């Protein structure tokens, strides 16, 4: 496989990922997303996506599909609401203590 072909695969994979995230988030009511991003913006200290999931779930309930959680965190990073600062471990028993990114609030969204 040539370098160009391999690069095309990465672009294609990223495009597919972004399309899937847009699709799953597009099916979530805007009011739920607005509230969820508000909770994320209010988060302090260091936290994982799982920690944010617990905060959002406890405040406004679960989204229509579990894949929304990943899309929500992905967009929060992409929009500059939070930033990755390291790695930690999941806490939920079903997550089997796997490694996961640790985030902190980012003030970039205040300065467009």
The first five atom37 places (N, CA, C, CB, O) and aatype in JSON, in Angstrom:
{
  "aatype": [20, 20, 20, 20, 20, 20, 20, 20, 20, 20, 20, 20, 20, 20, 20, 20, 20, 20, 20, 20, 20, 20, 20, 20, 20, 20, 20, 20, 20, 20, 20, 20, 20, 20, 20, 20, 20, 20, 20, 20, 20, 20, 20, 20, 20, 20, 20, 20, 20, 20, 20, 20, 20, 20, 20, 20, 20, 20, 20, 20, 20, 20, 20, 20, 20, 20, 20, 20, 20, 20, 20, 20, 20, 20, 20, 20, 20, 20, 20, 20, 20, 20, 20, 20, 20, 20, 20, 20, 20, 20, 20, 20, 20, 20, 20, 20, 20, 20, 20, 20, 20, 20, 20, 20, 20, 20, 20, 20, 20, 20, 20, 20],
  "atom_mask": [
    [1, 1, 1, 1, 1],
    [1, 1, 1, 1, 1],
    [1, 1, 1, 1, 1],
    [1, 1, 1, 1, 1],
    [1, 1, 1, 1, 1],
    [1, 1, 1, 1, 1],
    [1, 1, 1, 1, 1],
    [1, 1, 1, 1, 1],
    [1, 1, 1, 1, 1],
    [1, 1, 1, 1, 1],
    [1, 1, 1, 1, 1],
    [1, 1, 1, 1, 1],
    [1, 1, 1, 1, 1],
    [1, 1, 1, 1, 1],
    [1, 1, 1, 1, 1],
    [1, 1, 1, 1, 1],
    [1, 1, 1, 1, 1],
    [1, 1, 1, 1, 1],
    [1, 1, 1, 1, 1],
    [1, 1, 1, 1, 1],
    [1, 1, 1, 1, 1],
    [1, 1, 1, 1, 1],
    [1, 1, 1, 1, 1],
    [1, 1, 1, 1, 1],
    [1, 1, 1, 1, 1],
    [1, 1, 1, 1, 1],
    [1, 1, 1, 1, 1],
    [1, 1, 1, 1, 1],
    [1, 1, 1, 1, 1],
    [1, 1, 1, 1, 1],
    [1, 1, 1, 1, 1],
    [1, 1, 1, 1, 1],
    [1, 1, 1, 1, 1],
    [1, 1, 1, 1, 1],
    [1, 1, 1, 1, 1],
    [1, 1, 1, 1, 1],
    [1, 1, 1, 1, 1],
    [1, 1, 1, 1, 1],
    [1, 1, 1, 1, 1],
    [1, 1, 1, 1, 1],
    [1, 1, 1, 1, 1],
    [1, 1, 1, 1, 1],
    [1, 1, 1, 1, 1],
    [1, 1, 1, 1, 1],
    [1, 1, 1, 1, 1],
    [1, 1, 1, 1, 1],
    [1, 1, 1, 1, 1],
    [1, 1, 1, 1, 1],
    [1, 1, 1, 1, 1],
    [1, 1, 1, 1, 1],
    [1, 1, 1, 1, 1],
    [1, 1, 1, 1, 1],
    [1, 1, 1, 1, 1],
    [1, 1, 1, 1, 1],
    [1, 1, 1, 1, 1],
    [1, 1, 1, 1, 1],
    [1, 1, 1, 1, 1],
    [1, 1, 1, 1, 1],
    [1, 1, 1, 1, 1],
    [1, 1, 1, 1, 1],
    [1, 1, 1, 1, 1],
    [1, 1, 1, 1, 1],
    [1, 1, 1, 1, 1],
    [1, 1, 1, 1, 1],
    [1, 1, 1, 1, 1],
    [1, 1, 1, 1, 1],
    [1, 1, 1, 1, 1],
    [1, 1, 1, 1, 1],
    [1, 1, 1, 1, 1],
    [1, 1, 1, 1, 1],
    [1, 1, 1, 1, 1],
    [1, 1, 1, 1, 1],
    [1, 1, 1, 1, 1],
    [1, 1, 1, 1, 1],
    [1, 1, 1, 1, 1],
    [1, 1, 1, 1, 1],
    [1, 1, 1, 1, 1],
    [1, 1, 1, 1, 1],
    [1, 1, 1, 1, 1],
    [1, 1, 1, 1, 1],
    [1, 1, 1, 1, 1],
    [1, 1, 1, 1, 1],
    [1, 1, 1, 1, 1],
    [1, 1, 1, 1, 1],
    [1, 1, 1, 1, 1],
    [1, 1, 1, 1, 1],
    [1, 1, 1, 1, 1],
    [1, 1, 1, 1, 1],
    [1, 1, 1, 1, 1],
    [1, 1, 1, 1, 1],
    [1, 1, 1, 1, 1],
    [1, 1, 1, 1, 1],
    [1, 1, 1, 1, 1],
    [1, 1, 1, 1, 1],
    [1, 1, 1, 1, 1],
    [1, 1, 1, 1, 1],
    [1, 1, 1, 1, 1],
    [1, 1, 1, 1, 1],
    [1, 1, 1, 1, 1],
    [1, 1, 1, 1, 1],
    [1, 1, 1, 1, 1],
    [1, 1, 1, 1, 1],
    [1, 1, 1, 1, 1],
    [1, 1, 1, 1, 1],
    [1, 1, 1, 1, 1],
    [1, 1, 1, 1, 1],
    [1, 1, 1, 1, 1],
    [1, 1, 1, 1, 1],
    [1, 1, 1, 1, 1],
    [1, 1, 1, 1, 1],
    [1, 1, 1, 1, 1],
    [1, 1, 1, 1, 1]
  ],
  "atom_positions": [
    [[0.85, -1.17, 0.0], [0.0, 0.0, 0.0], [0.89, 1.24, 0.0], [-0.96, 0.0, 1.22], [1.84, 1.33, 0.78]],
    [[0.59, 2.18, -0.86], [1.37, 3.4, -0.95], [0.96, 4.35, 0.17], [1.2, 4.07, -2.33], [-0.1, 4.22, 0.77]],
    [[1.84, 5.33, 0.43], [1.53, 6.33, 1.45], [0.27, 7.1, 1.09], [2.7, 7.3, 1.63], [-0.53, 7.43, 1.96]],
    [[0.1, 7.4, -0.2], [-1.08, 8.14, -0.64], [-2.35, 7.33, -0.4], [-0.96, 8.51, -2.13], [-3.37, 7.89, 0.02]],
    [[-2.31, 6.03, -0.67], [-3.48, 5.18, -0.46], [-3.82, 5.09, 1.02], [-3.23, 3.77, -1.04], [-4.99, 5.14, 1.4]],
    [[-2.8, 4.97, 1.85], [-3.02, 4.89, 3.28], [-3.6, 6.21, 3.8], [-1.71, 4.55, 4.02], [-4.49, 6.2, 4.65]],
    [[-3.12, 7.32, 3.3], [-3.64, 8.63, 3.69], [-5.11, 8.75, 3.3], [-2.82, 9.76, 3.05], [-5.91, 9.3, 4.05]],
    [[-5.46, 8.24, 2.11], [-6.85, 8.27, 1.66], [-7.75, 7.46, 2.6], [-6.96, 7.72, 0.22], [-8.89, 7.86, 2.86]],
    [[-7.25, 6.35, 3.11], [-8.02, 5.53, 4.04], [-8.32, 6.3, 5.33], [-7.28, 4.24, 4.37], [-9.43, 6.22, 5.86]],
    [[-7.32, 7.05, 5.83], [-7.53, 7.83, 7.05], [-8.55, 8.93, 6.82], [-6.21, 8.43, 7.54], [-9.41, 9.17, 7.67]],
    [[-8.47, 9.6, 5.68], [-9.44, 10.65, 5.36], [-10.82, 10.04, 5.26], [-9.06, 11.38, 4.04], [-11.79, 10.6, 5.79]],
    [[-10.93, 8.92, 4.59], [-12.21, 8.24, 4.43], [-12.77, 7.81, 5.78], [-12.06, 7.03, 3.5], [-13.97, 7.96, 6.03]],
    [[-11.93, 7.28, 6.65], [-12.37, 6.85, 7.98], [-12.83, 8.04, 8.82], [-11.23, 6.1, 8.7], [-13.84, 7.95, 9.51]],
    [[-12.09, 9.14, 8.76], [-12.49, 10.33, 9.51], [-13.81, 10.9, 9.0], [-11.39, 11.41, 9.42], [-14.65, 11.33, 9.78]],
    [[-13.97, 10.89, 7.69], [-15.22, 11.37, 7.09], [-16.39, 10.5, 7.54], [-15.12, 11.39, 5.54], [-17.46, 11.02, 7.89]],
    [[-16.2, 9.19, 7.53], [-17.26, 8.27, 7.97], [-17.58, 8.5, 9.45], [-16.83, 6.8, 7.73], [-18.74, 8.5, 9.84]],
    [[-16.54, 8.69, 10.27], [-16.75, 8.95, 11.69], [-17.54, 10.23, 11.88], [-15.41, 9.05, 12.42], [-18.53, 10.26, 12.62]],
    [[-17.12, 11.3, 11.22], [-17.79, 12.6, 11.37], [-19.23, 12.54, 10.87], [-17.02, 13.68, 10.61], [-20.11, 13.15, 11.47]],
    [[-19.47, 11.81, 9.79], [-20.83, 11.66, 9.28], [-21.71, 10.91, 10.29], [-20.82, 10.93, 7.93], [-22.86, 11.28, 10.51]],
    [[-21.16, 9.86, 10.88], [-21.93, 9.08, 11.86], [-22.24, 9.91, 13.1], [-21.15, 7.8, 12.25], [-23.34, 9.85, 13.64]],
    [[-21.26, 10.68, 13.55], [-21.48, 11.55, 14.72], [-22.57, 12.57, 14.41], [-20.17, 12.27, 15.13], [-23.47, 12.8, 15.22]],
    [[-22.5, 13.19, 13.24], [-23.51, 14.17, 12.85], [-24.9, 13.55, 12.78], [-23.15, 14.8, 11.49], [-25.88, 14.16, 13.18]],
    [[-24.97, 12.32, 12.27], [-26.25, 11.64, 12.15], [-26.86, 11.37, 13.51], [-26.09, 10.33, 11.37], [-28.02, 11.69, 13.76]],
    [[-26.07, 10.77, 14.41], [-26.62, 10.4, 15.72], [-26.96, 11.66, 16.53], [-25.61, 9.53, 16.5], [-27.98, 11.68, 17.21]],
    [[-26.14, 12.69, 16.47], [-26.46, 13.93, 17.19], [-27.64, 14.66, 16.55], [-25.24, 14.85, 17.23], [-28.41, 15.33, 17.24]],
    [[-27.78, 14.52, 15.24], [-28.88, 15.17, 14.54], [-30.24, 14.63, 14.94], [-28.7, 15.01, 13.07], [-31.25, 15.32, 14.79]],
    [[-30.27, 13.41, 15.45], [-31.53, 12.81, 15.88], [-31.87, 13.13, 17.34], [-31.48, 11.31, 15.7], [-32.96, 12.81, 17.81]],
    [[-30.94, 13.76, 18.03], [-31.18, 14.13, 19.44], [-31.87, 15.49, 19.48], [-29.84, 14.16, 20.26], [-31.46, 16.39, 18.76]],
    [[-32.9, 15.65, 20.31], [-33.58, 16.95, 20.39], [-32.61, 18.08, 20.76], [-34.72, 16.87, 21.41], [-31.73, 17.91, 21.61]],
    [[-32.78, 19.23, 20.12], [-31.91, 20.38, 20.38], [-31.93, 20.8, 21.84], [-32.33, 21.54, 19.5], [-30.9, 21.21, 22.37]],
    [[-33.08, 20.71, 22.48], [-33.18, 21.11, 23.9], [-32.28, 20.23, 24.77], [-34.66, 21.02, 24.39], [-31.61, 20.74, 25.67]],
    [[-32.27, 18.93, 24.51], [-31.41, 18.02, 25.28], [-29.94, 18.37, 25.05], [-31.68, 16.54, 24.89], [-29.16, 18.43, 26.0]],
    [[-29.56, 18.6, 23.79], [-28.16, 18.95, 23.48], [-27.77, 20.27, 24.13], [-27.95, 19.03, 21.95], [-26.68, 20.38, 24.68]],
    [[-28.65, 21.26, 24.09], [-28.37, 22.56, 24.69], [-28.1, 22.4, 26.19], [-29.54, 23.54, 24.46], [-27.13, 22.96, 26.72]],
    [[-28.94, 21.65, 26.86], [-28.76, 21.42, 28.29], [-27.47, 20.62, 28.57], [-29.97, 20.67, 28.88], [-26.74, 20.93, 29.5]],
    [[-27.21, 19.61, 27.75], [-26.02, 18.79, 27.93], [-24.74, 19.62, 27.78], [-26.01, 17.63, 26.93], [-23.82, 19.5, 28.58]],
    [[-24.69, 20.47, 26.74], [-23.5, 21.32, 26.57], [-23.38, 22.32, 27.71], [-23.57, 22.07, 25.22], [-22.26, 22.65, 28.12]],
    [[-24.49, 22.8, 28.24], [-24.45, 23.69, 29.4], [-23.82, 23.01, 30.61], [-25.85, 24.18, 29.74], [-23.04, 23.62, 31.34]],
    [[-24.17, 21.76, 30.81], [-23.59, 20.99, 31.93], [-22.1, 20.78, 31.7], [-24.31, 19.62, 32.08], [-21.31, 20.91, 32.64]],
    [[-21.72, 20.47, 30.48], [-20.3, 20.27, 30.16], [-19.52, 21.58, 30.39], [-20.13, 19.8, 28.69], [-18.43, 21.56, 30.95]],
    [[-20.09, 22.69, 29.97], [-19.41, 23.98, 30.14], [-19.26, 24.36, 31.6], [-20.16, 25.08, 29.41], [-18.36, 25.12, 31.96]],
    [[-20.13, 23.86, 32.46], [-20.08, 24.16, 33.89], [-19.13, 23.23, 34.66], [-21.47, 24.08, 34.49], [-18.85, 23.46, 35.83]],
    [[-18.65, 22.18, 34.0], [-17.77, 21.21, 34.67], [-16.47, 21.87, 35.09], [-17.49, 20.0, 33.75], [-15.94, 22.73, 34.39]],
    [[-15.96, 21.45, 36.23], [-14.71, 22.0, 36.76], [-13.74, 20.87, 37.07], [-14.96, 22.87, 38.03], [-14.13, 19.7, 37.15]],
    [[-12.48, 21.22, 37.25], [-11.47, 20.23, 37.6], [-11.12, 19.34, 36.43], [-11.95, 19.39, 38.77], [-11.2, 19.75, 35.27]],
    [[-10.74, 18.11, 36.74], [-10.4, 17.11, 35.74], [-11.51, 16.07, 35.7], [-9.02, 16.45, 36.04], [-12.08, 15.73, 36.74]],
    [[-11.82, 15.56, 34.52], [-12.91, 14.61, 34.38], [-12.74, 13.8, 33.11], [-14.27, 15.33, 34.38], [-12.02, 14.2, 32.19]],
    [[-13.39, 12.68, 33.07], [-13.42, 11.85, 31.87], [-14.75, 12.06, 31.16], [-13.2, 10.34, 32.22], [-15.66, 12.68, 31.71]],
    [[-14.85, 11.54, 29.96], [-16.13, 11.57, 29.26], [-17.18, 10.81, 30.05], [-15.98, 10.98, 27.86], [-18.36, 11.17, 30.04]],
    [[-16.76, 9.76, 30.73], [-17.67, 8.98, 31.57], [-18.21, 9.84, 32.71], [-16.97, 7.73, 32.12], [-19.4, 9.78, 33.02]],
    [[-17.34, 10.62, 33.34], [-17.78, 11.53, 34.41], [-18.83, 12.5, 33.88], [-16.58, 12.3, 35.0], [-19.83, 12.77, 34.55]],
    [[-18.6, 13.04, 32.69], [-19.56, 13.97, 32.08], [-20.87, 13.24, 31.76], [-18.97, 14.59, 30.8], [-21.95, 13.81, 31.93]],
    [[-20.76, 12.01, 31.31], [-21.96, 11.22, 31.03], [-22.81, 11.08, 32.29], [-21.58, 9.82, 30.48], [-24.03, 11.25, 32.25]],
    [[-22.18, 10.77, 33.41], [-22.91, 10.63, 34.67], [-23.57, 11.96, 35.06], [-21.97, 10.16, 35.81], [-24.73, 11.98, 35.48]],
    [[-22.83, 13.07, 34.92], [-23.39, 14.39, 35.26], [-24.61, 14.72, 34.4], [-22.34, 15.48, 35.08], [-25.65, 15.13, 34.91]],
    [[-24.47, 14.52, 33.1], [-25.56, 14.85, 32.18], [-26.74, 13.91, 32.42], [-25.08, 14.74, 30.71], [-27.89, 14.36, 32.51]],
    [[-26.47, 12.64, 32.53], [-27.55, 11.66, 32.75], [-28.34, 11.97, 34.02], [-26.98, 10.23, 32.83], [-29.57, 11.92, 34.02]],
    [[-27.62, 12.29, 35.1], [-28.3, 12.56, 36.36], [-29.11, 13.86, 36.31], [-27.28, 12.64, 37.48], [-30.1, 14.0, 37.03]],
    [[-28.7, 14.8, 35.47], [-29.39, 16.08, 35.39], [-30.57, 16.07, 34.41], [-28.41, 17.16, 35.0], [-31.63, 16.62, 34.7]],
    [[-30.38, 15.45, 33.24], [-31.42, 15.55, 32.21], [-31.8, 14.2, 31.58], [-30.96, 16.48, 31.11], [-32.64, 14.16, 30.68]],
    [[-31.22, 13.12, 32.04], [-31.55, 11.81, 31.5], [-30.65, 11.4, 30.35], [-32.98, 11.79, 31.06], [-29.8, 12.17, 29.9]],
    [[-30.86, 10.19, 29.89], [-30.06, 9.63, 28.8], [-30.55, 10.14, 27.44], [-30.12, 8.1, 28.84], [-31.72, 10.5, 27.29]],
    [[-29.65, 10.17, 26.47], [-30.06, 10.51, 25.1], [-30.82, 9.34, 24.48], [-28.83, 10.88, 24.23], [-30.98, 8.29, 25.1]],
    [[-31.28, 9.54, 23.26], [-32.07, 8.51, 22.59], [-31.24, 7.28, 22.21], [-32.71, 9.09, 21.35], [-31.79, 6.2, 22.0]],
    [[-29.92, 7.45, 22.11], [-29.05, 6.34, 21.68], [-27.71, 6.47, 22.41], [-28.83, 6.35, 20.12], [-27.23, 7.59, 22.59]],
    [[-27.11, 5.37, 22.83], [-25.83, 5.44, 23.56], [-24.69, 6.1, 22.78], [-25.41, 4.05, 23.95], [-23.78, 6.67, 23.38]],
    [[-24.72, 6.03, 21.45], [-23.65, 6.64, 20.65], [-23.63, 8.16, 20.75], [-23.79, 6.24, 19.21], [-22.64, 8.79, 20.39]],
    [[-24.71, 8.75, 21.25], [-24.75, 10.2, 21.41], [-23.67, 10.65, 22.39], [-26.15, 10.65, 21.91], [-23.1, 11.74, 22.22]],
    [[-23.37, 9.84, 23.4], [-22.36, 10.25, 24.39], [-21.02, 10.54, 23.73], [-22.19, 9.16, 25.46], [-20.42, 11.58, 24.0]],
    [[-20.55, 9.64, 22.88], [-19.28, 9.85, 22.2], [-19.3, 11.07, 21.3], [-18.9, 8.63, 21.4], [-18.34, 11.84, 21.25]],
    [[-20.41, 11.25, 20.59], [-20.55, 12.42, 19.72], [-20.57, 13.72, 20.51], [-21.81, 12.32, 18.9], [-19.99, 14.72, 20.09]],
    [[-21.23, 13.69, 21.65], [-21.31, 14.88, 22.51], [-19.92, 15.29, 22.99], [-22.23, 14.61, 23.71], [-19.57, 16.47, 22.93]],
    [[-19.13, 14.33, 23.46], [-17.78, 14.62, 23.94], [-16.9, 15.05, 22.77], [-17.18, 13.38, 24.65], [-16.13, 16.01, 22.89]],
    [[-17.0, 14.35, 21.64], [-16.21, 14.71, 20.46], [-16.46, 16.16, 20.07], [-16.54, 13.76, 19.28], [-15.52, 16.91, 19.82]],
    [[-17.72, 16.56, 20.0], [-18.05, 17.95, 19.63], [-17.63, 18.94, 20.71], [-19.53, 18.08, 19.37], [-17.23, 20.06, 20.38]],
    [[-17.7, 18.55, 21.98], [-17.26, 19.45, 23.05], [-15.77, 19.75, 22.92], [-17.57, 18.83, 24.44], [-15.33, 20.88, 23.15]],
    [[-14.99, 18.74, 22.55], [-13.55, 18.95, 22.33], [-13.34, 19.79, 21.08], [-12.81, 17.59, 22.19], [-12.58, 20.77, 21.09]],
    [[-14.01, 19.41, 20.0], [-13.85, 20.11, 18.73], [-14.24, 21.59, 18.83], [-14.7, 19.42, 17.65], [-13.62, 22.44, 18.2]],
    [[-15.27, 21.88, 19.62], [-15.73, 23.26, 19.81], [-14.88, 24.03, 20.82], [-17.17, 23.28, 20.24], [-15.05, 25.24, 20.98]],
    [[-13.98, 23.34, 21.51], [-13.11, 24.0, 22.46], [-13.73, 24.19, 23.83], [-12.71, 25.31, 21.93], [-13.22, 24.99, 24.62]],
    [[-14.8, 23.47, 24.14], [-15.42, 23.57, 25.47], [-14.54, 22.88, 26.51], [-16.83, 22.95, 25.46], [-14.42, 23.35, 27.64]],
    [[-13.94, 21.76, 26.1], [-13.04, 21.0, 26.98], [-11.8, 20.63, 26.18], [-13.75, 19.71, 27.55], [-11.8, 20.66, 24.94]],
    [[-10.73, 20.28, 26.9], [-9.49, 19.89, 26.22], [-8.92, 18.65, 26.9], [-8.46, 21.06, 26.23], [-9.05, 18.47, 28.11]],
    [[-8.29, 17.81, 26.11], [-7.68, 16.6, 26.65], [-6.39, 16.97, 27.36], [-7.42, 15.56, 25.54], [-5.57, 17.72, 26.83]],
    [[-6.21, 16.43, 28.58], [-5.0, 16.75, 29.35], [-4.21, 15.5, 29.75], [-5.37, 17.53, 30.6], [-3.12, 15.62, 30.31]],
    [[-4.74, 14.32, 29.48], [-4.02, 13.12, 29.86], [-4.9, 11.89, 29.69], [-3.53, 13.22, 31.3], [-5.89, 11.9, 28.96]],
    [[-4.5, 10.83, 30.39], [-5.25, 9.57, 30.33], [-5.57, 9.12, 31.75], [-4.44, 8.47, 29.57], [-4.82, 9.38, 32.69]],
    [[-6.71, 8.45, 31.88], [-7.13, 7.9, 33.17], [-7.84, 6.59, 32.92], [-8.05, 8.9, 33.93], [-7.68, 5.97, 31.87]],
    [[-8.64, 6.16, 33.91], [-9.37, 4.9, 33.79], [-10.85, 5.14, 34.0], [-8.84, 3.86, 34.79], [-11.26, 6.01, 34.76]],
    [[-11.64, 4.34, 33.3], [-13.08, 4.37, 33.45], [-13.44, 3.82, 34.83], [-13.79, 3.56, 32.32], [-12.69, 3.02, 35.4]],
    [[-14.58, 4.24, 35.36], [-15.01, 3.81, 36.7], [-16.16, 2.82, 36.66], [-15.42, 5.01, 37.51], [-16.27, 1.96, 37.54]],
    [[-17.02, 2.91, 35.67], [-18.18, 2.04, 35.56], [-17.72, 0.59, 35.4], [-19.08, 2.47, 34.38], [-16.84, 0.31, 34.59]],
    [[-18.32, -0.31, 36.15], [-17.94, -1.72, 36.11], [-18.01, -2.28, 34.68], [-18.85, -2.54, 37.03], [-17.17, -3.09, 34.3]],
    [[-19.0, -1.84, 33.91], [-19.16, -2.33, 32.54], [-18.05, -1.85, 31.61], [-20.5, -1.89, 31.99], [-17.88, -2.39, 30.52]],
    [[-17.3, -0.85, 32.04], [-16.21, -0.31, 31.22], [-14.89, -1.04, 31.46], [-16.03, 1.18, 31.51], [-13.92, -0.82, 30.74]],
    [[-14.86, -1.9, 32.47], [-13.7, -2.75, 32.76], [-12.42, -1.95, 32.99], [-13.48, -3.72, 31.62], [-11.34, -2.4, 32.62]],
    [[-12.53, -0.77, 33.59], [-11.38, 0.06, 33.96], [-10.45, 0.37, 32.79], [-10.6, -0.61, 35.05], [-9.25, 0.54, 32.98]],
    [[-11.0, 0.42, 31.56], [-10.14, 0.69, 30.41], [-9.64, 2.13, 30.43], [-10.9, 0.41, 29.09], [-10.23, 3.0, 31.08]],
    [[-8.55, 2.36, 29.72], [-7.96, 3.7, 29.64], [-8.86, 4.61, 28.83], [-6.54, 3.65, 29.01], [-9.5, 4.2, 27.87]],
    [[-8.9, 5.87, 29.25], [-9.75, 6.84, 28.58], [-9.14, 8.23, 28.75], [-11.2, 6.8, 29.15], [-8.43, 8.47, 29.72]],
    [[-9.41, 9.13, 27.83], [-8.88, 10.49, 27.98], [-9.43, 11.19, 29.21], [-9.19, 11.31, 26.74], [-10.57, 10.98, 29.62]],
    [[-8.59, 12.03, 29.8], [-9.0, 12.92, 30.89], [-9.05, 14.32, 30.3], [-8.01, 12.83, 32.14], [-8.16, 14.72, 29.55]],
    [[-10.09, 15.06, 30.66], [-10.32, 16.4, 30.12], [-10.32, 17.44, 31.23], [-11.64, 16.46, 29.35], [-10.43, 17.11, 32.41]],
    [[-10.2, 18.68, 30.84], [-10.34, 19.83, 31.72], [-11.08, 20.91, 30.95], [-8.95, 20.35, 32.24], [-11.09, 20.9, 29.72]],
    [[-11.71, 21.84, 31.67], [-12.37, 22.94, 30.97], [-11.39, 23.72, 30.11], [-13.05, 23.88, 31.96], [-10.21, 23.82, 30.43]],
    [[-11.89, 24.26, 29.02], [-11.09, 25.1, 28.14], [-11.8, 26.43, 28.02], [-10.87, 24.43, 26.75], [-13.02, 26.47, 27.88]],
    [[-11.05, 27.5, 28.05], [-11.66, 28.82, 27.92], [-11.61, 29.33, 26.49], [-10.98, 29.8, 28.85], [-11.96, 30.49, 26.24]],
    [[-11.16, 28.48, 25.55], [-11.07, 28.92, 24.15], [-12.41, 29.38, 23.61], [-10.52, 27.81, 23.29], [-12.47, 30.3, 22.79]],
    [[-13.51, 28.75, 24.05], [-14.82, 29.1, 23.5], [-15.23, 30.51, 23.9], [-15.87, 28.1, 23.98], [-16.13, 31.08, 23.28]],
    [[-14.59, 31.08, 24.92], [-14.91, 32.44, 25.33], [-14.31, 33.48, 24.39], [-14.43, 32.7, 26.74], [-14.77, 34.62, 24.33]],
    [[-13.27, 33.06, 23.64], [-12.57, 33.98, 22.73], [-12.62, 33.44, 21.31], [-11.1, 34.19, 23.18], [-11.64, 32.84, 20.85]],
    [[-13.73, 33.63, 20.6], [-13.86, 33.06, 19.25], [-12.83, 33.59, 18.28], [-15.23, 33.32, 18.7], [-12.81, 33.19, 17.12]]
  ]
}
